Amino acid sequence: MPDNAYYIPNESSGGPRLPNGEHKAIITSLDVSENVKCGGFIADIFKPVYRVVDSEYENTDVKDNGIFRYKEKPGYNFQASRNWGFAKFCSILGFDKKEDGKITLPYLEIEMMDGFKVLIEVSYKQFVNNTGKSVRYPVALLKAKLGDVPF
């Protein structure tokens, strides 16, 4: 006999809500969406997952708002200046390579950053879903890579 499963609408998921502002965290995983069409452009979108540490919100996970890596691909437009956010992310983590007047931007993999200690800025996004209910969720923005010393 299968186990029972159900959902209670409007029931709180429990736990304290992560407040807006800066939080110390570690990078624990990375979600990647490849070949996303953005108007006439194409990009890979990277969303690191940060786990908050050393606070009353310890072990709370929050996903990055999304880092777009626009790329040259036949049939799509390309503008190097659109990669400013990705270049900033790579610079913070030390992944950028300057060569011949341009910055080479790597394809990110979790092995490159797993366990990095970082400072993130948490804010909330809000929208109304197709049932008319307001949905609000936290997103993070990388602010700094922290040293190897313990928090």
Secondary structure, 3 states (H helix, E strand, C coil): CCCCCCCCCCCCCCCCCCCCEEEEEEEEEEEEEEEEEECCEEEEEEEEEEEECCCCCCCCEEEECCEEEECCCCCCECCHHHHHHHHHHHHHHCCCEEECCEEECCCCCHHHCCCCEEEEEEEEEEEECCCCCEEEEEEEEEEEECCCCCC
